[in-house]
Amino acid sequence: MDNKTIARTFKLCAQLMELHNENPFRSKAVASASFKIDKLPFQAAEADFEKLSEQPGIGKSTAEKIIQIVNIGTFPELDELLAKTPEGILEVLKIKGLGPKKVQTIWNELEIESVGELYYACNENRLIEAKGFGLKTQEDIKKAIEFSLANQGWFLYARIEGSAEAVLTKLRAVLSKNQVEFAGDFRRKCEVLSQIELIVDTDLSSLQTAITGLNYELEIQENNRSISFKDENGNPFTVFSSTVDTFALDWLTQTGSEAHLELLKAINPSIPTGNTETEIYKALGLDYIVPELREGLDEVVWAQAHNLPKLIEFGDLKGTVHNHSTYSDGVHSLKEMALYCKDNLGLSYFGICDHSKTAVYANGLTEERLQLQWAEVDKLNQELAPFKIFKGIESDILSDGSLDYPDEVLAQFDFVVASVHSSLKMDEEKATARLIKAIENPYTTILGHPTGRLLLSRAGYPLDFKKVIDACAANEVVIEINANPLRLDLDWRWHRYALEKGVLLSINPDAHRTEGLLDMHYGIHIARKGGLTKEKCLNAFNLEEITQFFKERKAKI
């Protein structure tokens, strides 16, 4: 159980306390504890009572609750609140834009106790008559519900990766004489997926026996070739039965997207068999196509022309840019972040990119505090040489497209990541114009998380992607592939267009703690789907190359 899970449990308790009009000082204290737990520099589940209770803002009472959550998943006070809260209201609390007070109105005054009833009320235009609501709020709630409903049954790749690997390991142990492999969306490293698919070269009866031994609930599919089940975490799996003779073909067809398979069938309506996937592709006159590219775009054309790109790998990365520290809203210090890159990841450089002053919610840096950070960077660069820390900033793109800080301050950074964090509800024309103005600012080095999306919870704001990418090409601005599993933004479907236009991409973890730097693995998955090579990736440049890149970029201002 990680800190975020524990923090979410405290946050739920605080929400329910406010919903049921409990003591406001206590509910605020519980909410504050949620924030403190999320920012702990260690895993609370691995700490003892003494260590927890000594942490600022935690104390003995909170420490006791943390231990109860780790042991049984809850604590008595929360159980009491849950017992008097309808299950439907708990779901309503999860809707974006609805705090406890508004939910209280929906529940007590409108007598609505489920998301379905709330959605119906929005359609009937009944919500605008309630105190504290209006037409705009009603429409926002309706859209949030529609977005949530559309994403039910979908999972983030990063959130189920561990479960997938665990089941694969268990099946391989039981079926030690058989080939057991991932297939489907998971093998293609899709950012969101509805299930985890595997394939085994054994008959259905043996497969059922093996899975039954794992104590999972089974459901035999109608096609009589696969078995579905959910693991102890509720993650859905489907395992396909194959044979030794047809395994390679079955593996290929169970991996590729429908669009990819249609491209193969256009070459030969009956995809030939073979001992390996490489043999099958060769029989079709194609070079081997890696799973990540099997999406039905231009991968077959590349394979026919023997022009498939040598896709980037994690080992190609030489450094990382766009990272945060305790100077703004990070968990670990600047030195801790840099040392993790140097000692744990073997990287050559680190770009610090704390929030700019307008981001007061994230403890954004004033000009005075920037001076303190720069002084520490200079000191650390002497201590850690030849490892290098670059002075960067994540500058807010303001609503009119201008950047945070005056030019004389922006000029002192080695590089600037320009990102949108506010005013996310502009229409496509205004949002596009806003980004283009920021891109045209001579101090912008990298465009950060271009759409602002949060996978499965918030759609990105509408953009004319071609205009934005064209502007980056014209102004030599790098586009970020934000590697945070919730973002993975720029979407891989636009990588090819950016690369065709000569735009560099940068795989940025947007890390707020040391372990967040590992998110670059997910950025690599998405970059490979987009066809990125190391030559076109900014942080695959070595230290000398990226130093020169930043210098030449500033020299053009």
Secondary structure, 3 states (H helix, E strand, C coil): CCHHHHHHHHHHHHHHHHHCCCCHHHHHHHHHHHHHHHCCCCCHHHCCHHHHHCCCCCHHHHHHHHHHHHHHCCCHHHHHHHHCCCHHHHHHHCCCCCCHHHHHHHHHCCCCCCHHHHHHHHHCCCHHHCCCCCHHHHHHHHHHHHHHHHCCCCEEHHHHHHHHHHHHHHHHHHCCCCCEEEEHHHHCCCCEECCEEEEECCCHHHHHHHHHCCCCEEEECCCCCEEEEECCCCCEEEEEECCCCCHHHHHHHHHCCHHHHHHHHHHCCCCCCCCCHHHHHHHCCCCCCCHHHCCCCCHHHHHHCCCCCCECCHHHCCEEEEECCCCCCCCCCHHHHHHHHHHHCCCCEEEECCEECCCHHHCCECHHHHHHHHHHHHHHHHHHCCCEEEEEEEEEECCCCCECCCHHHHCCCCEEEEECCCCCCCCHHHHHHHHHHHHHCCCCCEECCCCCCECCCECCCCCCHHHHHHHHHHHCCEEEEECCCCCCECCHHHHHHHHHCCCCEEEECCECCHHHHHHHHHHHHHHHHCCCEHHHEHHHCCHHHHHHHHHHHHHCC
